[in-house]
Amino acid sequence: MHFHYFVMVGVITLYQDWWPFLIAIAYVVFQHGAGGVLVPTSVYNHQSAVDHPWQWAGIHGAFILGLSAAGIASWKLNGPCCRRLRTAEEKLAEAQGVARIGSWEWSRNRACDLE
């Protein structure tokens, strides 16, 4: 199940917004804490976590926080690249409009997908 949490946080990175990360962290902490209190063996497989479910829920939340921080850093670092690319494409489109010419482009790999 933990693998699925990490995959979903990776998917949340695509939203490029803070709120989904905060909700994901809160969900993991609540799910691990409440599940650990109600049915500890369904969430944890070691005695320390069974004895202290909220402490281990916080530990799991910290892992998701770390992954979220990496996701936020990645989209923050890619932001300037995508803005420069959009600006260059807008300038090219304007120049082609003024010159009344067009172009055709085909690329199998793109660093930043644009709308």
PDB file as gemmi writes it, atoms N, CA and C in Angstrom:
CRYST1    1.000    1.000    1.000  90.00  90.00  90.00 P 1                      
ATOM      1  N   MET A   1       0.815  -1.200   0.000  1.00  0.00           N  
ATOM      2  CA  MET A   1       0.000   0.000   0.000  1.00  0.00           C  
ATOM      3  C   MET A   1       0.857   1.261   0.000  1.00  0.00           C  
ATOM      4  N   HIS A   2       1.997   1.207   0.682  1.00  0.00           N  
ATOM      5  CA  HIS A   2       2.835   2.400   0.749  1.00  0.00           C  
ATOM      6  C   HIS A   2       3.309   2.833  -0.638  1.00  0.00           C  
ATOM      7  N   PHE A   3       3.549   1.885  -1.506  1.00  0.00           N  
ATOM      8  CA  PHE A   3       3.950   2.205  -2.871  1.00  0.00           C  
ATOM      9  C   PHE A   3       2.902   3.099  -3.529  1.00  0.00           C  
ATOM     10  N   HIS A   4       1.633   2.813  -3.293  1.00  0.00           N  
ATOM     11  CA  HIS A   4       0.553   3.597  -3.893  1.00  0.00           C  
ATOM     12  C   HIS A   4       0.540   5.035  -3.383  1.00  0.00           C  
ATOM     13  N   TYR A   5       0.867   5.235  -2.118  1.00  0.00           N  
ATOM     14  CA  TYR A   5       0.950   6.602  -1.595  1.00  0.00           C  
ATOM     15  C   TYR A   5       1.997   7.396  -2.366  1.00  0.00           C  
ATOM     16  N   PHE A   6       3.155   6.794  -2.565  1.00  0.00           N  
ATOM     17  CA  PHE A   6       4.232   7.503  -3.245  1.00  0.00           C  
ATOM     18  C   PHE A   6       3.890   7.755  -4.717  1.00  0.00           C  
ATOM     19  N   VAL A   7       3.218   6.816  -5.350  1.00  0.00           N  
ATOM     20  CA  VAL A   7       2.794   7.028  -6.737  1.00  0.00           C  
ATOM     21  C   VAL A   7       1.795   8.177  -6.805  1.00  0.00           C  
ATOM     22  N   MET A   8       0.847   8.211  -5.895  1.00  0.00           N  
ATOM     23  CA  MET A   8      -0.156   9.272  -5.918  1.00  0.00           C  
ATOM     24  C   MET A   8       0.445  10.640  -5.633  1.00  0.00           C  
ATOM     25  N   VAL A   9       1.429  10.710  -4.747  1.00  0.00           N  
ATOM     26  CA  VAL A   9       2.087  12.005  -4.511  1.00  0.00           C  
ATOM     27  C   VAL A   9       2.826  12.434  -5.771  1.00  0.00           C  
ATOM     28  N   GLY A  10       3.390  11.489  -6.504  1.00  0.00           N  
ATOM     29  CA  GLY A  10       4.005  11.808  -7.789  1.00  0.00           C  
ATOM     30  C   GLY A  10       2.992  12.365  -8.774  1.00  0.00           C  
ATOM     31  N   VAL A  11       1.801  11.797  -8.777  1.00  0.00           N  
ATOM     32  CA  VAL A  11       0.732  12.292  -9.655  1.00  0.00           C  
ATOM     33  C   VAL A  11       0.283  13.683  -9.202  1.00  0.00           C  
ATOM     34  N   ILE A  12       0.207  13.888  -7.899  1.00  0.00           N  
ATOM     35  CA  ILE A  12      -0.194  15.196  -7.360  1.00  0.00           C  
ATOM     36  C   ILE A  12       0.777  16.285  -7.800  1.00  0.00           C  
ATOM     37  N   THR A  13       2.046  15.906  -7.996  1.00  0.00           N  
ATOM     38  CA  THR A  13       3.040  16.876  -8.449  1.00  0.00           C  
ATOM     39  C   THR A  13       2.610  17.536  -9.754  1.00  0.00           C  
ATOM     40  N   LEU A  14       1.873  16.827 -10.581  1.00  0.00           N  
ATOM     41  CA  LEU A  14       1.431  17.372 -11.864  1.00  0.00           C  
ATOM     42  C   LEU A  14       0.476  18.551 -11.700  1.00  0.00           C  
ATOM     43  N   TYR A  15      -0.212  18.630 -10.571  1.00  0.00           N  
ATOM     44  CA  TYR A  15      -1.127  19.758 -10.336  1.00  0.00           C  
ATOM     45  C   TYR A  15      -0.383  21.067 -10.102  1.00  0.00           C  
ATOM     46  N   GLN A  16       0.853  20.997  -9.655  1.00  0.00           N  
ATOM     47  CA  GLN A  16       1.689  22.150  -9.374  1.00  0.00           C  
ATOM     48  C   GLN A  16       0.971  23.161  -8.481  1.00  0.00           C  
ATOM     49  N   ASP A  17       0.486  22.668  -7.366  1.00  0.00           N  
ATOM     50  CA  ASP A  17      -0.195  23.505  -6.392  1.00  0.00           C  
ATOM     51  C   ASP A  17       0.131  22.976  -4.998  1.00  0.00           C  
ATOM     52  N   TRP A  18       0.086  23.835  -3.995  1.00  0.00           N  
ATOM     53  CA  TRP A  18       0.437  23.458  -2.628  1.00  0.00           C  
ATOM     54  C   TRP A  18      -0.641  22.632  -1.941  1.00  0.00           C  
ATOM     55  N   TRP A  19      -1.898  22.942  -2.157  1.00  0.00           N  
ATOM     56  CA  TRP A  19      -2.980  22.309  -1.416  1.00  0.00           C  
ATOM     57  C   TRP A  19      -3.037  20.791  -1.576  1.00  0.00           C  
ATOM     58  N   PRO A  20      -2.877  20.256  -2.763  1.00  0.00           N  
ATOM     59  CA  PRO A  20      -2.903  18.791  -2.860  1.00  0.00           C  
ATOM     60  C   PRO A  20      -1.819  18.108  -2.029  1.00  0.00           C  
ATOM     61  N   PHE A  21      -0.652  18.730  -1.926  1.00  0.00           N  
ATOM     62  CA  PHE A  21       0.410  18.161  -1.102  1.00  0.00           C  
ATOM     63  C   PHE A  21       0.014  18.171   0.368  1.00  0.00           C  
ATOM     64  N   LEU A  22      -0.536  19.284   0.827  1.00  0.00           N  
ATOM     65  CA  LEU A  22      -0.938  19.380   2.229  1.00  0.00           C  
ATOM     66  C   LEU A  22      -2.050  18.383   2.552  1.00  0.00           C  
ATOM     67  N   ILE A  23      -2.982  18.229   1.638  1.00  0.00           N  
ATOM     68  CA  ILE A  23      -4.067  17.265   1.840  1.00  0.00           C  
ATOM     69  C   ILE A  23      -3.508  15.842   1.871  1.00  0.00           C  
ATOM     70  N   ALA A  24      -2.556  15.545   1.005  1.00  0.00           N  
ATOM     71  CA  ALA A  24      -1.959  14.206   0.979  1.00  0.00           C  
ATOM     72  C   ALA A  24      -1.252  13.892   2.287  1.00  0.00           C  
ATOM     73  N   ILE A  25      -0.508  14.856   2.811  1.00  0.00           N  
ATOM     74  CA  ILE A  25       0.199  14.649   4.079  1.00  0.00           C  
ATOM     75  C   ILE A  25      -0.807  14.422   5.204  1.00  0.00           C  
ATOM     76  N   ALA A  26      -1.838  15.263   5.274  1.00  0.00           N  
ATOM     77  CA  ALA A  26      -2.858  15.127   6.316  1.00  0.00           C  
ATOM     78  C   ALA A  26      -3.569  13.781   6.203  1.00  0.00           C  
ATOM     79  N   TYR A  27      -3.869  13.362   4.981  1.00  0.00           N  
ATOM     80  CA  TYR A  27      -4.550  12.081   4.789  1.00  0.00           C  
ATOM     81  C   TYR A  27      -3.692  10.921   5.287  1.00  0.00           C  
ATOM     82  N   VAL A  28      -2.422  10.916   4.934  1.00  0.00           N  
ATOM     83  CA  VAL A  28      -1.542   9.818   5.348  1.00  0.00           C  
ATOM     84  C   VAL A  28      -1.441   9.764   6.868  1.00  0.00           C  
ATOM     85  N   VAL A  29      -1.254  10.922   7.508  1.00  0.00           N  
ATOM     86  CA  VAL A  29      -1.146  10.949   8.969  1.00  0.00           C  
ATOM     87  C   VAL A  29      -2.449  10.476   9.601  1.00  0.00           C  
ATOM     88  N   PHE A  30      -3.587  10.977   9.121  1.00  0.00           N  
ATOM     89  CA  PHE A  30      -4.871  10.579   9.697  1.00  0.00           C  
ATOM     90  C   PHE A  30      -5.140   9.089   9.467  1.00  0.00           C  
ATOM     91  N   GLN A  31      -4.934   8.625   8.247  1.00  0.00           N  
ATOM     92  CA  GLN A  31      -5.212   7.219   7.927  1.00  0.00           C  
ATOM     93  C   GLN A  31      -4.333   6.289   8.744  1.00  0.00           C  
ATOM     94  N   HIS A  32      -3.045   6.581   8.841  1.00  0.00           N  
ATOM     95  CA  HIS A  32      -2.142   5.723   9.608  1.00  0.00           C  
ATOM     96  C   HIS A  32      -2.432   5.810  11.111  1.00  0.00           C  
ATOM     97  N   GLY A  33      -2.755   7.008  11.584  1.00  0.00           N  
ATOM     98  CA  GLY A  33      -3.042   7.158  13.013  1.00  0.00           C  
ATOM     99  C   GLY A  33      -4.355   6.507  13.418  1.00  0.00           C  
ATOM    100  N   ALA A  34      -5.434   6.861  12.713  1.00  0.00           N  
ATOM    101  CA  ALA A  34      -6.746   6.305  13.051  1.00  0.00           C  
ATOM    102  C   ALA A  34      -6.785   4.805  12.796  1.00  0.00           C  
ATOM    103  N   GLY A  35      -6.256   4.379  11.650  1.00  0.00           N  
ATOM    104  CA  GLY A  35      -6.220   2.941  11.370  1.00  0.00           C  
ATOM    105  C   GLY A  35      -5.359   2.198  12.366  1.00  0.00           C  
ATOM    106  N   GLY A  36      -4.253   2.824  12.786  1.00  0.00           N  
ATOM    107  CA  GLY A  36      -3.375   2.203  13.768  1.00  0.00           C  
ATOM    108  C   GLY A  36      -4.015   2.069  15.135  1.00  0.00           C  
ATOM    109  N   VAL A  37      -4.917   2.985  15.464  1.00  0.00           N  
ATOM    110  CA  VAL A  37      -5.629   2.899  16.745  1.00  0.00           C  
ATOM    111  C   VAL A  37      -6.742   1.854  16.660  1.00  0.00           C  
ATOM    112  N   LEU A  38      -7.507   1.875  15.566  1.00  0.00           N  
ATOM    113  CA  LEU A  38      -8.662   0.981  15.440  1.00  0.00           C  
ATOM    114  C   LEU A  38      -8.274  -0.461  15.135  1.00  0.00           C  
ATOM    115  N   VAL A  39      -7.453  -0.672  14.132  1.00  0.00           N  
ATOM    116  CA  VAL A  39      -7.032  -2.026  13.729  1.00  0.00           C  
ATOM    117  C   VAL A  39      -5.530  -1.964  13.406  1.00  0.00           C  
ATOM    118  N   PRO A  40      -4.692  -1.985  14.433  1.00  0.00           N  
ATOM    119  CA  PRO A  40      -3.266  -1.744  14.221  1.00  0.00           C  
ATOM    120  C   PRO A  40      -2.586  -2.707  13.242  1.00  0.00           C  
ATOM    121  N   THR A  41      -2.984  -3.957  13.248  1.00  0.00           N  
ATOM    122  CA  THR A  41      -2.315  -4.930  12.372  1.00  0.00           C  
ATOM    123  C   THR A  41      -2.684  -4.737  10.903  1.00  0.00           C  
ATOM    124  N   SER A  42      -3.718  -3.968  10.630  1.00  0.00           N  
ATOM    125  CA  SER A  42      -4.062  -3.702   9.233  1.00  0.00           C  
ATOM    126  C   SER A  42      -3.185  -2.593   8.640  1.00  0.00           C  
ATOM    127  N   VAL A  43      -2.525  -1.837   9.509  1.00  0.00           N  
ATOM    128  CA  VAL A  43      -1.702  -0.731   9.045  1.00  0.00           C  
ATOM    129  C   VAL A  43      -0.213  -1.005   9.270  1.00  0.00           C  
ATOM    130  N   TYR A  44       0.109  -1.562  10.426  1.00  0.00           N  
ATOM    131  CA  TYR A  44       1.515  -1.740  10.813  1.00  0.00           C  
ATOM    132  C   TYR A  44       1.846  -3.217  10.990  1.00  0.00           C  
ATOM    133  N   ASN A  45       3.121  -3.524  10.753  1.00  0.00           N  
ATOM    134  CA  ASN A  45       3.545  -4.907  10.892  1.00  0.00           C  
ATOM    135  C   ASN A  45       4.682  -5.067  11.894  1.00  0.00           C  
ATOM    136  N   HIS A  46       4.882  -4.077  12.779  1.00  0.00           N  
ATOM    137  CA  HIS A  46       5.893  -4.206  13.819  1.00  0.00           C  
ATOM    138  C   HIS A  46       5.345  -3.645  15.124  1.00  0.00           C  
ATOM    139  N   GLN A  47       5.824  -4.201  16.217  1.00  0.00           N  
ATOM    140  CA  GLN A  47       5.243  -3.936  17.530  1.00  0.00           C  
ATOM    141  C   GLN A  47       5.355  -2.480  17.956  1.00  0.00           C  
ATOM    142  N   SER A  48       6.448  -1.821  17.639  1.00  0.00           N  
ATOM    143  CA  SER A  48       6.603  -0.421  18.038  1.00  0.00           C  
ATOM    144  C   SER A  48       5.498   0.452  17.451  1.00  0.00           C  
ATOM    145  N   ALA A  49       5.152   0.211  16.195  1.00  0.00           N  
ATOM    146  CA  ALA A  49       4.092   0.994  15.557  1.00  0.00           C  
ATOM    147  C   ALA A  49       2.723   0.621  16.107  1.00  0.00           C  
ATOM    148  N   VAL A  50       2.523  -0.649  16.414  1.00  0.00           N  
ATOM    149  CA  VAL A  50       1.250  -1.082  17.006  1.00  0.00           C  
ATOM    150  C   VAL A  50       1.072  -0.418  18.369  1.00  0.00           C  
ATOM    151  N   ASP A  51       2.157  -0.290  19.130  1.00  0.00           N  
ATOM    152  CA  ASP A  51       2.092   0.324  20.456  1.00  0.00           C  
ATOM    153  C   ASP A  51       1.965   1.840  20.404  1.00  0.00           C  
ATOM    154  N   HIS A  52       2.498   2.475  19.361  1.00  0.00           N  
ATOM    155  CA  HIS A  52       2.505   3.939  19.250  1.00  0.00           C  
ATOM    156  C   HIS A  52       2.058   4.359  17.841  1.00  0.00           C  
ATOM    157  N   PRO A  53       0.785   4.151  17.509  1.00  0.00           N  
ATOM    158  CA  PRO A  53       0.351   4.399  16.124  1.00  0.00           C  
ATOM    159  C   PRO A  53       0.469   5.857  15.687  1.00  0.00           C  
ATOM    160  N   TRP A  54       0.187   6.815  16.565  1.00  0.00           N  
ATOM    161  CA  TRP A  54       0.244   8.224  16.143  1.00  0.00           C  
ATOM    162  C   TRP A  54       1.684   8.688  15.920  1.00  0.00           C  
ATOM    163  N   GLN A  55       2.611   8.144  16.698  1.00  0.00           N  
ATOM    164  CA  GLN A  55       4.020   8.480  16.475  1.00  0.00           C  
ATOM    165  C   GLN A  55       4.448   7.987  15.096  1.00  0.00           C  
ATOM    166  N   TRP A  56       4.061   6.770  14.758  1.00  0.00           N  
ATOM    167  CA  TRP A  56       4.439   6.221  13.461  1.00  0.00           C  
ATOM    168  C   TRP A  56       3.648   6.856  12.320  1.00  0.00           C  
ATOM    169  N   ALA A  57       2.444   7.314  12.618  1.00  0.00           N  
ATOM    170  CA  ALA A  57       1.694   8.070  11.601  1.00  0.00           C  
ATOM    171  C   ALA A  57       2.447   9.346  11.261  1.00  0.00           C  
ATOM    172  N   GLY A  58       3.012   9.998  12.268  1.00  0.00           N  
ATOM    173  CA  GLY A  58       3.816  11.190  12.033  1.00  0.00           C  
ATOM    174  C   GLY A  58       5.070  10.886  11.223  1.00  0.00           C  
ATOM    175  N   ILE A  59       5.683   9.748  11.490  1.00  0.00           N  
ATOM    176  CA  ILE A  59       6.865   9.339  10.726  1.00  0.00           C  
ATOM    177  C   ILE A  59       6.499   9.119   9.267  1.00  0.00           C  
ATOM    178  N   HIS A  60       5.391   8.443   9.029  1.00  0.00           N  
ATOM    179  CA  HIS A  60       4.955   8.234   7.652  1.00  0.00           C  
ATOM    180  C   HIS A  60       4.599   9.559   6.985  1.00  0.00           C  
ATOM    181  N   GLY A  61       3.975  10.457   7.730  1.00  0.00           N  
ATOM    182  CA  GLY A  61       3.673  11.784   7.205  1.00  0.00           C  
ATOM    183  C   GLY A  61       4.946  12.541   6.843  1.00  0.00           C  
ATOM    184  N   ALA A  62       6.004  12.357   7.635  1.00  0.00           N  
ATOM    185  CA  ALA A  62       7.281  13.009   7.336  1.00  0.00           C  
ATOM    186  C   ALA A  62       7.870  12.493   6.023  1.00  0.00           C  
ATOM    187  N   PHE A  63       7.708  11.200   5.749  1.00  0.00           N  
ATOM    188  CA  PHE A  63       8.176  10.665   4.467  1.00  0.00           C  
ATOM    189  C   PHE A  63       7.402  11.286   3.301  1.00  0.00           C  
ATOM    190  N   ILE A  64       6.105  11.411   3.457  1.00  0.00           N  
ATOM    191  CA  ILE A  64       5.299  12.028   2.408  1.00  0.00           C  
ATOM    192  C   ILE A  64       5.663  13.516   2.277  1.00  0.00           C  
ATOM    193  N   LEU A  65       5.947  14.167   3.396  1.00  0.00           N  
ATOM    194  CA  LEU A  65       6.403  15.563   3.356  1.00  0.00           C  
ATOM    195  C   LEU A  65       7.698  15.679   2.557  1.00  0.00           C  
ATOM    196  N   GLY A  66       8.628  14.761   2.782  1.00  0.00           N  
ATOM    197  CA  GLY A  66       9.882  14.769   2.026  1.00  0.00           C  
ATOM    198  C   GLY A  66       9.659  14.592   0.539  1.00  0.00           C  
ATOM    199  N   LEU A  67       8.798  13.654   0.186  1.00  0.00           N  
ATOM    200  CA  LEU A  67       8.490  13.442  -1.227  1.00  0.00           C  
ATOM    201  C   LEU A  67       7.780  14.654  -1.812  1.00  0.00           C  
ATOM    202  N   SER A  68       6.900  15.250  -1.036  1.00  0.00           N  
ATOM    203  CA  SER A  68       6.199  16.455  -1.495  1.00  0.00           C  
ATOM    204  C   SER A  68       7.185  17.594  -1.727  1.00  0.00           C  
ATOM    205  N   ALA A  69       8.150  17.744  -0.825  1.00  0.00           N  
ATOM    206  CA  ALA A  69       9.151  18.802  -0.984  1.00  0.00           C  
ATOM    207  C   ALA A  69       9.946  18.600  -2.272  1.00  0.00           C  
ATOM    208  N   ALA A  70      10.272  17.353  -2.579  1.00  0.00           N  
ATOM    209  CA  ALA A  70      10.982  17.069  -3.830  1.00  0.00           C  
ATOM    210  C   ALA A  70      10.110  17.411  -5.038  1.00  0.00           C  
ATOM    211  N   GLY A  71       8.823  17.096  -4.963  1.00  0.00           N  
ATOM    212  CA  GLY A  71       7.905  17.430  -6.058  1.00  0.00           C  
ATOM    213  C   GLY A  71       7.768  18.926  -6.249  1.00  0.00           C  
ATOM    214  N   ILE A  72       7.630  19.657  -5.145  1.00  0.00           N  
ATOM    215  CA  ILE A  72       7.507  21.112  -5.215  1.00  0.00           C  
ATOM    216  C   ILE A  72       8.781  21.713  -5.800  1.00  0.00           C  
ATOM    217  N   ALA A  73       9.926  21.223  -5.362  1.00  0.00           N  
ATOM    218  CA  ALA A  73      11.199  21.722  -5.890  1.00  0.00           C  
ATOM    219  C   ALA A  73      11.295  21.481  -7.394  1.00  0.00           C  
ATOM    220  N   SER A  74      10.842  20.325  -7.846  1.00  0.00           N  
ATOM    221  CA  SER A  74      10.941  20.022  -9.281  1.00  0.00           C  
ATOM    222  C   SER A  74      10.084  20.963 -10.115  1.00  0.00           C  
ATOM    223  N   TRP A  75       8.831  21.227  -9.693  1.00  0.00           N  
ATOM    224  CA  TRP A  75       8.038  22.116 -10.535  1.00  0.00           C  
ATOM    225  C   TRP A  75       8.442  23.564 -10.370  1.00  0.00           C  
ATOM    226  N   LYS A  76       9.025  23.939  -9.237  1.00  0.00           N  
ATOM    227  CA  LYS A  76       9.543  25.299  -9.088  1.00  0.00           C  
ATOM    228  C   LYS A  76      10.770  25.497  -9.981  1.00  0.00           C  
ATOM    229  N   LEU A  77      11.640  24.494 -10.062  1.00  0.00           N  
ATOM    230  CA  LEU A  77      12.829  24.602 -10.903  1.00  0.00           C  
ATOM    231  C   LEU A  77      12.492  24.554 -12.389  1.00  0.00           C  
ATOM    232  N   ASN A  78      11.446  23.840 -12.765  1.00  0.00           N  
ATOM    233  CA  ASN A  78      11.048  23.745 -14.170  1.00  0.00           C  
ATOM    234  C   ASN A  78      10.229  24.942 -14.638  1.00  0.00           C  
ATOM    235  N   GLY A  79       9.691  25.718 -13.707  1.00  0.00           N  
ATOM    236  CA  GLY A  79       8.848  26.860 -14.058  1.00  0.00           C  
ATOM    237  C   GLY A  79       9.524  27.868 -14.974  1.00  0.00           C  
ATOM    238  N   PRO A  80      10.723  28.347 -14.640  1.00  0.00           N  
ATOM    239  CA  PRO A  80      11.391  29.318 -15.523  1.00  0.00           C  
ATOM    240  C   PRO A  80      11.652  28.762 -16.922  1.00  0.00           C  
ATOM    241  N   CYS A  81      12.004  27.487 -17.008  1.00  0.00           N  
ATOM    242  CA  CYS A  81      12.239  26.857 -18.313  1.00  0.00           C  
ATOM    243  C   CYS A  81      10.964  26.894 -19.161  1.00  0.00           C  
ATOM    244  N   CYS A  82       9.861  26.537 -18.571  1.00  0.00           N  
ATOM    245  CA  CYS A  82       8.596  26.521 -19.312  1.00  0.00           C  
ATOM    246  C   CYS A  82       8.154  27.934 -19.685  1.00  0.00           C  
ATOM    247  N   ARG A  83       8.375  28.918 -18.798  1.00  0.00           N  
ATOM    248  CA  ARG A  83       8.012  30.307 -19.124  1.00  0.00           C  
ATOM    249  C   ARG A  83       8.858  30.836 -20.278  1.00  0.00           C  
ATOM    250  N   ARG A  84      10.153  30.548 -20.273  1.00  0.00           N  
ATOM    251  CA  ARG A  84      11.015  30.992 -21.383  1.00  0.00           C  
ATOM    252  C   ARG A  84      10.573  30.349 -22.691  1.00  0.00           C  
ATOM    253  N   LEU A  85      10.215  29.080 -22.630  1.00  0.00           N  
ATOM    254  CA  LEU A  85       9.764  28.381 -23.834  1.00  0.00           C  
ATOM    255  C   LEU A  85       8.469  28.991 -24.360  1.00  0.00           C  
ATOM    256  N   ARG A  86       7.517  29.290 -23.472  1.00  0.00           N  
ATOM    257  CA  ARG A  86       6.264  29.925 -23.895  1.00  0.00           C  
ATOM    258  C   ARG A  86       6.525  31.289 -24.529  1.00  0.00           C  
ATOM    259  N   THR A  87       7.398  32.063 -23.899  1.00  0.00           N  
ATOM    260  CA  THR A  87       7.730  33.389 -24.432  1.00  0.00           C  
ATOM    261  C   THR A  87       8.341  33.276 -25.817  1.00  0.00           C  
ATOM    262  N   ALA A  88       9.273  32.346 -26.006  1.00  0.00           N  
ATOM    263  CA  ALA A  88       9.913  32.162 -27.311  1.00  0.00           C  
ATOM    264  C   ALA A  88       8.889  31.742 -28.360  1.00  0.00           C  
ATOM    265  N   GLU A  89       7.969  30.858 -27.996  1.00  0.00           N  
ATOM    266  CA  GLU A  89       6.952  30.420 -28.949  1.00  0.00           C  
ATOM    267  C   GLU A  89       5.990  31.555 -29.290  1.00  0.00           C  
ATOM    268  N   GLU A  90       5.654  32.404 -28.309  1.00  0.00           N  
ATOM    269  CA  GLU A  90       4.783  33.549 -28.576  1.00  0.00           C  
ATOM    270  C   GLU A  90       5.469  34.537 -29.521  1.00  0.00           C  
ATOM    271  N   LYS A  91       6.760  34.785 -29.295  1.00  0.00           N  
ATOM    272  CA  LYS A  91       7.503  35.697 -30.178  1.00  0.00           C  
ATOM    273  C   LYS A  91       7.604  35.134 -31.588  1.00  0.00           C  
ATOM    274  N   LEU A  92       7.827  33.834 -31.702  1.00  0.00           N  
ATOM    275  CA  LEU A  92       7.894  33.204 -33.021  1.00  0.00           C  
ATOM    276  C   LEU A  92       6.555  33.318 -33.743  1.00  0.00           C  
ATOM    277  N   ALA A  93       5.469  33.050 -33.023  1.00  0.00           N  
ATOM    278  CA  ALA A  93       4.137  33.146 -33.630  1.00  0.00           C  
ATOM    279  C   ALA A  93       3.843  34.571 -34.085  1.00  0.00           C  
ATOM    280  N   GLU A  94       4.239  35.547 -33.268  1.00  0.00           N  
ATOM    281  CA  GLU A  94       4.017  36.945 -33.646  1.00  0.00           C  
ATOM    282  C   GLU A  94       4.838  37.303 -34.885  1.00  0.00           C  
ATOM    283  N   ALA A  95       6.100  36.889 -34.923  1.00  0.00           N  
ATOM    284  CA  ALA A  95       6.954  37.180 -36.084  1.00  0.00           C  
ATOM    285  C   ALA A  95       6.413  36.511 -37.337  1.00  0.00           C  
ATOM    286  N   GLN A  96       5.928  35.295 -37.221  1.00  0.00           N  
ATOM    287  CA  GLN A  96       5.367  34.601 -38.381  1.00  0.00           C  
ATOM    288  C   GLN A  96       4.087  35.280 -38.852  1.00  0.00           C  
ATOM    289  N   GLY A  97       3.296  35.794 -37.898  1.00  0.00           N  
ATOM    290  CA  GLY A  97       2.086  36.515 -38.268  1.00  0.00           C  
ATOM    291  C   GLY A  97       2.397  37.793 -39.020  1.00  0.00           C  
ATOM    292  N   VAL A  98       3.393  38.525 -38.553  1.00  0.00           N  
ATOM    293  CA  VAL A  98       3.798  39.770 -39.215  1.00  0.00           C  
ATOM    294  C   VAL A  98       4.345  39.469 -40.605  1.00  0.00           C  
ATOM    295  N   ALA A  99       5.146  38.423 -40.715  1.00  0.00           N  
ATOM    296  CA  ALA A  99       5.759  38.072 -42.003  1.00  0.00           C  
ATOM    297  C   ALA A  99       4.813  37.277 -42.900  1.00  0.00           C  
ATOM    298  N   ARG A 100       3.676  36.892 -42.366  1.00  0.00           N  
ATOM    299  CA  ARG A 100       2.692  36.082 -43.090  1.00  0.00           C  
ATOM    300  C   ARG A 100       3.292  34.778 -43.604  1.00  0.00           C  
ATOM    301  N   ILE A 101       4.030  34.127 -42.714  1.00  0.00           N  
ATOM    302  CA  ILE A 101       4.575  32.798 -43.015  1.00  0.00           C  
ATOM    303  C   ILE A 101       4.193  31.862 -41.884  1.00  0.00           C  
ATOM    304  N   GLY A 102       4.339  30.622 -42.113  1.00  0.00           N  
ATOM    305  CA  GLY A 102       4.025  29.645 -41.091  1.00  0.00           C  
ATOM    306  C   GLY A 102       5.158  28.663 -40.941  1.00  0.00           C  
ATOM    307  N   SER A 103       4.986  27.764 -40.046  1.00  0.00           N  
ATOM    308  CA  SER A 103       5.998  26.726 -39.860  1.00  0.00           C  
ATOM    309  C   SER A 103       5.309  25.442 -39.430  1.00  0.00           C  
ATOM    310  N   TRP A 104       6.054  24.394 -39.528  1.00  0.00           N  
ATOM    311  CA  TRP A 104       5.564  23.093 -39.113  1.00  0.00           C  
ATOM    312  C   TRP A 104       6.625  22.463 -38.245  1.00  0.00           C  
ATOM    313  N   GLU A 105       6.212  21.856 -37.152  1.00  0.00           N  
ATOM    314  CA  GLU A 105       7.164  21.270 -36.215  1.00  0.00           C  
ATOM    315  C   GLU A 105       6.678  19.914 -35.769  1.00  0.00           C  
ATOM    316  N   TRP A 106       7.612  18.994 -35.673  1.00  0.00           N  
ATOM    317  CA  TRP A 106       7.279  17.668 -35.149  1.00  0.00           C  
ATOM    318  C   TRP A 106       8.407  17.235 -34.241  1.00  0.00           C  
ATOM    319  N   SER A 107       8.068  16.891 -33.023  1.00  0.00           N  
ATOM    320  CA  SER A 107       9.078  16.479 -32.064  1.00  0.00           C  
ATOM    321  C   SER A 107       8.556  15.298 -31.258  1.00  0.00           C  
ATOM    322  N   ARG A 108       9.378  14.296 -31.106  1.00  0.00           N  
ATOM    323  CA  ARG A 108       8.984  13.136 -30.307  1.00  0.00           C  
ATOM    324  C   ARG A 108       9.214  13.370 -28.830  1.00  0.00           C  
ATOM    325  N   ASN A 109      10.116  14.238 -28.495  1.00  0.00           N  
ATOM    326  CA  ASN A 109      10.434  14.527 -27.089  1.00  0.00           C  
ATOM    327  C   ASN A 109      10.359  16.016 -26.844  1.00  0.00           C  
ATOM    328  N   ARG A 110       9.617  16.388 -25.783  1.00  0.00           N  
ATOM    329  CA  ARG A 110       9.537  17.792 -25.402  1.00  0.00           C  
ATOM    330  C   ARG A 110       9.792  17.904 -23.915  1.00  0.00           C  
ATOM    331  N   ALA A 111      10.570  18.890 -23.527  1.00  0.00           N  
ATOM    332  CA  ALA A 111      10.881  19.096 -22.112  1.00  0.00           C  
ATOM    333  C   ALA A 111       9.663  19.598 -21.363  1.00  0.00           C  
ATOM    334  N   CYS A 112       8.912  20.495 -21.968  1.00  0.00           N  
ATOM    335  CA  CYS A 112       7.734  21.077 -21.313  1.00  0.00           C  
ATOM    336  C   CYS A 112       6.580  21.028 -22.297  1.00  0.00           C  
ATOM    337  N   ASP A 113       5.512  20.352 -21.935  1.00  0.00           N  
ATOM    338  CA  ASP A 113       4.334  20.351 -22.803  1.00  0.00           C  
ATOM    339  C   ASP A 113       3.586  21.660 -22.619  1.00  0.00           C  
ATOM    340  N   LEU A 114       3.198  22.243 -23.715  1.00  0.00           N  
ATOM    341  CA  LEU A 114       2.445  23.494 -23.668  1.00  0.00           C  
ATOM    342  C   LEU A 114       1.020  23.251 -24.135  1.00  0.00           C  
ATOM    343  N   GLU A 115       0.165  24.127 -23.716  1.00  0.00           N  
ATOM    344  CA  GLU A 115      -1.239  23.992 -24.099  1.00  0.00           C  
ATOM    345  C   GLU A 115      -1.470  24.555 -25.472  1.00  0.00           C  
TER     346      GLU A 115                                                      
END                                                                             
